[in-house]
């Protein structure tokens, strides 16, 4: 929560919700012993709580896409630092930068500790690390520049101590970069460390070193036929009642998983290690190479080959250690491996009790529109849940709900867009927020209220995915006025599409808001849901009477294979939906297509009566830059407004729908008078002015009178008034002080009509948001007074360009609590609660 005060009024802002998807790269996710999951969300590090299924925060700082994260201590080392109050998180980005973050487990606060000196010249791709003691650890990072860096980290013990990180060593691996790392201590050896690396040369390389680095290449393991994608060491294990051994599991793009055993041979020296280069027989292959760690020699052998996945295996991970004693000081390694693959499945592997043969005992997976599957799989610290992140930027969580057997059921996790979010709009009564993105989806987010949350703040969730398209979606407009929920969306195509809420969504919305929604006659809606077309462009309606027939047909015929695409089975959801339900069963049917524009759609808006929709497209000429007016209901084109010569970036109707404001890349704005007479719509251009020195990105009307604000790349916000006496002239009446960055989004909230007081929300190119109190000028042409009310903390804000800001209502009236939604280039949808005291 953040507070500020202006003119004796206290302003508080609190973030209610973050919706974001996961970056689509391997090694992007890390589940720490604190119970929190860290992941990359564009240039930010996102952190979510699996128990609440809520994203808690995003950590700003990186200037490029976050590729990998790693908790210190990891879940594997948690028993070494059981009483640690502070946990640490590493994050690496595509520009070679590594950052360290601190999380206080009691205060639940985050702090940016430091940015590690740049060793890597290109993208950081992977981390691994172990704790040597309660406050000393060692970790390694690898980069696409062909280097591996080994670091020592000294964590603070006292209150005034600082965290220290130093580079112990930098290894060069040549022209074929490493993409997988794992680090462990050899059995019964406190002095040495084994580092396993794998990458594009199809080999696993083992390095040996000490606590201060000095890693040397010990041996290489040849077996995989394609790139090595993941490596993970177990804790030392006693096999067959013998000496302790270390197990290394590896996965590859050759679709296989291999388990390697590192067993102690005894004390030795370099002269005593036999030269086995000439021995290429079967015995040599089975036993594998020998290598030295200090004065100890180890035998490496292939323990098992696991075959079951049908595509690249991107991730393998040993079950986290479990406590062997009541105080948790001693732990043991469960013999269980989790693998995740591009075949859209995760598998749990265990050895049979009698034969010892490793078999797949659990398979879980996703049903999605994409042909690609999972980038990674992760165990919960207690091993009772498993998490996957996939090609669609989505998370998938399964929990074992039975104690006596393996019974894994899907559970709710956070969700959101995995590409730039271009536009948002509130529903006409403010029950939910609709967002559209370059990830080619439209999503609806809403607080989900139930009996347990009565009297408390309800958590937000994605409740529907009305549109899954084949083109990037640029803009959206909710149709206001009476009747069913409708919206229009525009994508990288010349067609605007109209969607209407099906019966399943209306019932789900009633469950979400724990009351009847703004549309009171859902029984009048005969369409239950929608099906995706073969090309992913149109969504065909599913009628209520056809659902029972379809379900009976599926029971009779069954599914031919996993590749068969099932029909959607929309139902009213009584709890927040999981990813599979969102992707398949919450689509809205498309009711109309609006043809007319010559290029890709760029901006949409609807008037307040719900009778007109205006649209614009990308343009480089006057003819193409026309604004089209569409009549809601008949969906006929009733006007073509010409004024600008380049793309119209934003259009908005005034509060009384008498004017239409348009701003453009040509640095000008236009104001059109809109007159409605029966079924006739007429329009005329009032004025066209060059308002800024650079492209105008944003505009917003004052809800109380004919004043409006424009925001530009020239870092200025200007306020203009329309002369009510003539309605033919527009004058500038104020200019806010220059901002630090380009202004990309504006939204004006009315607070007091008598004094013409309101709050102007301003979003900028670097993701920051400010609130300005605007007052005075009861006559639209009189000067007004503007003062900054609140600058949002960067931890609350976006980390990339703010594309749109939207208040849940234009007029706050007597309410002291308002909600502000924002979306940006960082893949995030955010909802804030703003309170005035």
Buried (B, 14 or more C-beta within 10 A) or exposed (E): EBEBEBEEEEBBBEBBBBBBBBBBBBBBBBBBBBBBBBBBBBBBBBBBBBEEBBBBBBBBBBEBBBBBBBBBBBBBBBBBBEEBEBBBBBBBBBBBBBBBBBBEBEEEEBEEBBEBEEBBEBBBBBBBBBBBEBBEBBBBBBBBBBBBBBBBBBBBEEEEEEBEBEBBBEBEBEEEBBBBBBBBBBBEBEEBBBBBBBBBBBBBBBBBBBBEBEBEBBBBBEBBEBBBBBBBBBBBBEBEEEBBBBBBBBBBBBBBBBBBBBBBBEEBEEEEBEEEEEEEEEEEEEBBBBBBBBEBBBBBBBBBEBEBBBBBBBBBBBBBBEBEEEEEEEBBBBBBBBBBBBBBBBBBBBBEEEEEEBEBEBEBBBBBBEEBBBBBBBBBBEBEBBBBBBBBBBBBBBBBEEEEEEEBEBBBBBBBBBBBBBBBBBBBBBBBBBBBBBBBBBBBBBBBBBEEEEEEEBBBBBBBBBBBBBBBBBBBBBBBBEBBBBBBBBBBBBBBBBBBBBBBBBBBBBBBBBEEBBBEEBEEBEBBBBBBEEEEBBBEBBBBEEBEEBEEEBEEEEEEEEEEEEBBBBBBBEEBBBBBBBBBBBBBBBBBEBEBBEBBBBBBBBBBBBBBBBBBBBBEEEEBBBBBBBBBEEBEBBBEBEBBBBBBBBBBBBBBBBBBBBBBBBBBBBBBBBEBEEEEBEBEBBBBBEBBEBBBBBBBBBBBBBBBBBBBBBBBBBBBBBBEEEBEEBEEBBEBEEBEBBBBBBBBBBBBBEEBBBBBBBBBBBBBBBBBBBBBBEBBBEEBEBEBBBBBBBBBBBBBBBBBBBBBBBBBEEEEEBBBBBBBBBBBBBBBBBBBE
